[in-house]
Amino acid sequence: YLGRGGFGEVWEAEAPGGLTKAVKIAPVDVAEEGIACREWEGLRKIRDVRHPYLLSIERFEIIGHHLVIVMEMAERSLADRFNECVRQS
């Protein structure tokens, strides 16, 4: 367990081959016409974006009533990076 935010929890996991990944699990409502979830729509829009300052998204899917997102693990949190910059200034 790494933390909880407004849209769910993030866990550290070991993927096949021993790779470390971040797994975000967020509850969603499944509507009759499809999935009603802001995160899902956002993921659909950015899934092919590649940039050296963005973590890559490996996969995302709905399992039960949860959106599960598997992504590259960051070296540290944004708060840790911010504190590092403050100390350097």
C-alpha positions, 0 to 999 in steps of 0.5 A, a space after each residue: 500500500 502506497 497511499 490513498 487519494 480522491 480517486 482511489 488507492 495506489 499499491 506497489 506490485 511486482 509484475 511478471 519478470 520482476 518489474 515493479 509497477 504502481 497499481 491504482 484501484 478506483 471504484 466506479 459506477 457501471 451504468 447501463 449504457 457503459 462506464 460512467 467514470 471521469 478517470 476512464 474517459 481521461 485514460 482513453 484520451 491520454 493512453 497514447 501520449 508519450 513524454 519523458 516527464 510522464 509515467 507510462 500507463 501499461 494497461 487499464 480495465 474495469 474489474 467488477 466495480 473497480 477501475 484498475 490502472 497498471 503504470 510505471 512506478 515513479 522514483 519518488 512522490 511529487 511531495 518528495 521532489 518538491 521538498 528536495 527542490 525547496 532544500 536546494 533553493 
